[in-house]
Each structure stands twice: as structure tokens, then as C-alpha cells.
Amino acid sequence: MNEPSGILSLVTLGVTDLKRSIAFYETLGFRRKALAADGVGFFQAGACAIAVFPSDELANDANIASEGMAENFRGIALAWNCRSENDVDVVIRRAGEAGAVVRKPAQDAFWGGYSGYFSDLDGHLWEVAYNPHFPLTDDGRLQLPDLAGSWPRLFTGSKVQVDLRRAQRTHRGDGKKAQSEPAAAARRADFSANLPARTAGT
């Protein structure tokens, strides 16, 4: 008998106002499913699903005391991978307009992509990213490379040294060539002209 493979199928987010949170995620573009389910909101999210559920009921269901739960950073972030830098900008702008707190505006990332962060109405942290190294299937499923050689050689020693000229994003995120976005290209050109390399400590 084969052992089950690891798979993330559903992420449940504890929320303070169920109706408000359902409206928030619908505004972001997530499609609500299983509408007959009472007291919970389910959303299709590509190959995975998201549920919003009252925090106190979630804590009770897991036999965890709900008092004193962290209200800001919980040590975890959800990720929404997009097919282009423009899509990242659109998602973060849409989240902000829907009431989210934009924690980090979208910008070039040290690993060669483009990303930003927002917190939803209950403080759940989301990263929105375009990662040229992780292609997406038609249904949004993230394709992780098996070989280390799939990554550009941007990591050395105990520090991360990134040459922005080598961090060229040439694919849409689904393995197909993409046309360079003028605005994004201009941002990268201006950024790399002023700072050709960045170093981040461990």
C-alpha cells in the first residue's frame, strides 16, 4: 500500500466577521463554492481551496484557547502567484480598495521576481508575487522545479548577492515567453541603474 503524498487541499482562515470576510474575498476575485454550507465561506483557489470561519469557533474546534491570539504577524503567509508583474499590481491595488492593509507595495524581489504583501481584514498576511522560476498551469497550479539547476545562480555563501541585470523575467508564469511590460521594464532599468547589486545578510 502506497503512503499518501503530502498535499495542501484547504486553508482555513479564522475571521472575526464572517459576512464581511466573505464579501472581501469575493471582491478579490475568489469564486465562492458550496453555498449551502452554513456558518462558513468556501472559495476555489486554483488547485487549493480557502475557507473563512469564525476564529472562536475554529479555536474551539481545535481545542485551543482563543484568548490572546496574535492580532498582527502570526508567523505565516499565504501566497498568490500571478502570471505577470501587472497582475501583482492589480491584485494588491484591489485588496487595498477592498479594505486590506498594504504592508509592502509590489517591488522587485531579491530572488529575481516581483512581489508585495497585504493583510486581510483579520490580519492574515498575503504575499502576491510573480515568480518566473515557478510556472503556473492553466488552472493556477504552481509548478515547483525538481532540480536546483532550474534556479539562476544568485545565492552564494552566507549572503545573498543579486545582480539585477541577471534577474530577467522572461516568462509569463506558464512556461511561455512573454512580452516585456514597458512600465515594469522601466522600473527595473531605473532601479538597477542606481543599485546594480544588492546584498542581504542571513
C-alpha positions as CSV (number, residue, x, y, z in Angstrom):
1,M,0.0,0.0,0.0
2,N,1.4,3.4,-1.0
3,E,1.9,6.1,1.5
4,P,-0.2,9.2,0.9
5,S,1.6,12.1,-0.7
6,G,1.7,15.4,1.0
7,I,-0.9,17.8,-0.4
8,L,-2.3,21.1,0.8
9,S,-6.0,21.0,-0.2
10,L,-7.7,23.5,2.1
11,V,-6.6,26.6,4.1
12,T,-9.0,27.7,6.8
13,L,-8.7,31.3,8.0
14,G,-10.2,32.3,11.3
15,V,-12.1,35.6,11.0
16,T,-14.0,38.0,13.3
17,D,-16.8,38.9,10.9
18,L,-17.8,36.1,8.6
19,K,-20.1,38.1,6.3
20,R,-17.6,40.9,5.9
21,S,-14.8,38.4,5.1
22,I,-16.8,36.5,2.5
23,A,-17.5,39.8,0.8
24,F,-13.8,40.7,1.0
25,Y,-12.6,37.6,-0.8
26,E,-15.4,37.8,-3.4
27,T,-14.2,41.3,-4.1
28,L,-10.7,40.0,-4.6
29,G,-12.0,37.6,-7.3
30,F,-12.2,34.3,-5.4
31,R,-15.2,32.2,-6.5
32,R,-17.4,31.1,-3.7
33,K,-18.4,27.5,-3.7
34,A,-20.5,25.1,-1.5
35,L,-23.0,27.9,-0.9
36,A,-25.3,25.5,1.1
37,A,-22.7,25.3,3.9
38,D,-23.8,27.4,6.9
39,G,-21.5,29.4,9.1
40,V,-18.5,29.1,6.8
41,G,-17.4,30.5,3.4
42,F,-15.6,28.3,0.9
43,F,-13.7,29.6,-2.1
44,Q,-12.0,27.9,-5.0
45,A,-8.4,29.0,-5.2
46,G,-6.8,27.2,-8.1
47,A,-5.7,23.7,-7.1
48,C,-6.4,24.6,-3.4
49,A,-9.4,25.9,-1.6
50,I,-9.8,28.6,1.1
51,A,-12.4,28.7,3.9
52,V,-13.2,31.6,6.2
53,F,-14.6,30.5,9.5
54,P,-15.2,32.4,12.8
55,S,-12.0,32.5,14.8
56,D,-13.6,31.5,18.1
57,E,-15.3,28.5,16.6
58,L,-12.1,27.4,14.8
59,A,-10.2,27.6,18.1
60,N,-12.9,25.7,19.9
61,D,-13.0,23.0,17.2
62,A,-9.2,22.5,17.6
63,N,-9.4,22.6,21.4
64,I,-7.3,25.8,21.6
65,A,-7.9,28.7,23.9
66,S,-8.9,31.7,21.7
67,E,-7.8,34.3,24.3
68,G,-4.6,36.1,23.5
69,M,-4.3,35.0,19.9
70,A,-1.8,37.2,17.9
71,E,-3.5,40.1,16.1
72,N,-0.7,41.1,13.8
73,F,2.0,38.8,12.4
74,R,1.3,35.1,13.1
75,G,4.5,33.7,11.6
76,I,2.8,32.5,8.4
77,A,1.9,34.0,5.0
78,L,-0.3,32.8,2.2
79,A,0.8,33.3,-1.3
80,W,-1.0,34.3,-4.5
81,N,1.2,33.7,-7.5
82,C,0.4,35.7,-10.6
83,R,1.3,35.4,-14.3
84,S,2.8,38.9,-14.7
85,E,4.0,41.9,-12.7
86,N,1.0,43.8,-13.9
87,D,-1.3,41.2,-12.3
88,V,0.6,41.6,-9.0
89,D,-0.1,45.4,-9.1
90,V,-3.8,44.8,-9.9
91,V,-4.3,42.3,-7.0
92,I,-2.6,44.5,-4.4
93,R,-4.5,47.6,-5.5
94,R,-7.8,45.6,-5.5
95,A,-7.0,44.3,-2.0
96,G,-6.3,47.8,-0.7
97,E,-9.5,49.2,-2.2
98,A,-11.4,46.4,-0.5
99,G,-10.1,47.3,2.9
100,A,-6.9,45.4,3.2
101,V,-3.7,46.9,4.7
102,V,-0.9,47.0,2.1
103,R,2.1,46.0,4.2
104,K,4.7,46.2,1.3
105,P,3.9,47.7,-2.1
106,A,4.9,45.5,-5.0
107,Q,8.6,45.7,-6.0
108,D,11.5,43.8,-7.5
109,A,12.5,40.9,-5.2
110,F,16.0,39.7,-4.4
111,W,15.2,36.3,-5.8
112,G,14.5,37.7,-9.3
113,G,10.7,38.1,-9.2
114,Y,8.3,40.8,-8.2
115,S,6.2,40.8,-5.1
116,G,4.3,42.7,-2.3
117,Y,2.3,42.0,0.8
118,F,-1.1,42.9,2.2
119,S,-3.0,41.8,5.3
120,D,-6.7,41.0,5.0
121,L,-9.5,42.3,7.3
122,D,-8.4,39.9,10.1
123,G,-4.7,40.4,9.8
124,H,-3.9,37.3,7.7
125,L,-0.8,38.1,5.7
126,W,-0.8,37.5,1.9
127,E,2.2,37.7,-0.4
128,V,1.3,38.5,-4.1
129,A,4.1,37.5,-6.4
130,Y,5.2,37.0,-10.0
131,N,7.9,34.2,-9.9
132,P,9.4,33.4,-13.3
133,H,11.0,30.3,-11.8
134,F,7.7,28.7,-10.8
135,P,5.4,28.3,-13.9
136,L,1.6,28.0,-13.4
137,T,-0.8,25.6,-15.1
138,D,-3.9,26.9,-16.8
139,D,-5.9,26.3,-13.5
140,G,-3.3,28.3,-11.5
141,R,-1.5,25.3,-10.1
142,L,2.1,26.1,-9.0
143,Q,4.8,24.0,-10.7
144,L,7.8,23.6,-8.5
145,P,11.1,22.7,-10.2
146,D,12.7,19.4,-9.2
147,L,16.3,20.4,-9.9
148,A,18.4,23.1,-8.2
149,G,19.8,23.9,-11.6
150,S,16.4,25.4,-12.6
151,W,17.2,28.4,-10.4
152,P,19.6,31.2,-11.5
153,R,22.9,31.2,-9.6
154,L,22.0,34.1,-7.4
155,F,22.9,32.6,-4.0
156,T,26.4,32.5,-2.7
157,G,27.9,31.7,0.7
158,S,26.2,33.1,3.8
159,K,24.9,36.1,2.0
160,V,22.5,36.6,-0.9
161,Q,24.1,38.6,-3.8
162,V,21.7,39.6,-6.5
163,D,22.7,41.1,-9.8
164,L,19.5,42.7,-11.1
165,R,20.7,42.5,-14.7
166,R,20.6,38.7,-14.4
167,A,17.2,38.7,-12.7
168,Q,15.4,38.9,-16.0
169,R,11.8,37.7,-16.1
170,T,11.2,36.2,-19.5
171,H,8.2,34.0,-19.0
172,R,4.5,34.7,-18.2
173,G,4.5,32.1,-15.4
174,D,3.0,29.4,-17.5
175,G,6.3,28.4,-19.3
176,K,5.5,30.6,-22.3
177,K,7.5,33.6,-23.5
178,A,6.1,36.9,-22.5
179,Q,6.4,40.4,-23.9
180,S,8.2,42.7,-21.6
181,E,5.9,45.1,-19.8
182,P,7.1,48.7,-20.5
183,A,6.3,50.0,-17.1
184,A,7.9,47.1,-15.3
185,A,10.9,47.3,-17.6
186,A,11.3,51.0,-16.9
187,R,11.2,50.3,-13.1
188,R,13.8,47.6,-13.4
189,A,16.1,49.8,-15.6
190,D,15.9,52.7,-13.2
191,F,16.3,50.5,-10.1
192,S,19.3,48.6,-11.5
193,A,21.0,51.8,-12.8
194,N,21.1,53.2,-9.2
195,L,21.8,49.9,-7.5
196,P,23.4,47.3,-9.7
197,A,23.7,44.7,-6.9
198,R,22.1,44.2,-3.5
199,T,23.3,42.2,-0.6
200,A,21.2,40.8,2.2
201,G,22.5,39.3,5.4
202,T,21.5,35.9,6.6
